[in-house]
Amino acid sequence: MLIVTSLLIASLFLLAWAHDARLRRRIKAALPRVGGFIETPNAHLHYLLTPATDAAKADTAFVVIHGSSSSSYDMDLAWAEKLSQHGTVLCFDRPGIGLSRLKTSAKAMSHPGLQADEMHHAVKQLGYQHIVVLGHSWGGSVAMAYAQRHGAELAGSVIVAAPLYPWEGGSSWYNKLVTLPVIGWLFAHSVLTKYGHRQLLSGVQATAHPESVPDSYVEAAAIGLILMPRQFITNAVYSIHLKAHLAEMQKHYQHFDTPLILIGGDRDQTVFTKRNSNRFQDDYQQSEMIYLRNVGHMLHHTQADIIVDAARRLAQGEPVRQGIHEVADAAAQ
């Protein structure tokens, strides 16, 4: 009886694994395009390059960093076309996420500053000297760490809807589950993709509220890539450790060598703007904060023009407008 039960359980797992594997193949086959790859000390990074439309501006590089549960494809869709009017656009997959791979453990690479180091190493290899960094959400935390560690080499950094301070509470149940020994691996390879695939659009729309994104967004931005087991587990490890890393980063927020523009929405329920970007003004009053009314967490798509204009100003050497600048009913513009 024990043998029969074990065989039945094994058969059910194999069926579930096969179904998930088929979904994963479909997600990969639907990728908009595959970009370039570059070796860095601790990662094998994937990036999407969009050339500058004006050759005279090609030496300016906009280094774009995606958030949690996202990838370079999301940021490429949001900003690449608009940014390319002002310089070359490099949308990176963070180490271990998207099509990038790690040469070390996810825990060892979980600090936003270490991820920034890998991308900066890649940017320098590619030969760019005039650099503006942009990051959304988790990528905004990396953009902040980038400015801390390499600020003297940047024209500026645009930090969008980013967690910048430790928050109350712990990590989500699914992050804890997939990082469990054995059980997490089984879940990630046999349940995750089929379960998560049905939740993607509704999850994105909830994150965007009170704004919205098109129904085609999930496919166009290759959001399904996060449902790959390796990427999902890496993302979970990063998320679990971010709180502690932000506690360390905030001790140095009064010391910067680069202009900073922070942008956030007042209706963001994923990263509360007043507790993060607005609060940052108390620590570093020389920065600029653009506070958007009636805007949620997906502002990298819904408010792209405002974000791109901020990056343009930094690239052209315009001074930041210190303090908090409110944009009333930005969603209606």
Secondary structure, DSSP 8 states (H G I E B T S, - for coil): -HHHHHHHHHHHHHHHHHHHHHHHHHHHHT-S---EEEEETTEEEEEEEE--SSGGGTTEEEEEE--TT--HHHHIIIIIHHHTTTSEEEEE--TTSTT-EESS-TGGG-SHHHHHHHHHHHHHHTT--EEEEEEETHHHHHHHHHHHHHGGG-SEEEEES---S--SS---HHHHHHTSTTHHHHHHHHTHHHHHHHHHHHHHHHHHTTS---TTHHHHTTGGGGGSHHHHHHHHHHHHHHHHHHHHHGGGTT--SS-EEEEEETT-SSS-TTTTHHHHHHH-TTSEEEEETT--TTHHHHTHHHHHHHHHHHHTT-----EEEEETTGGG-
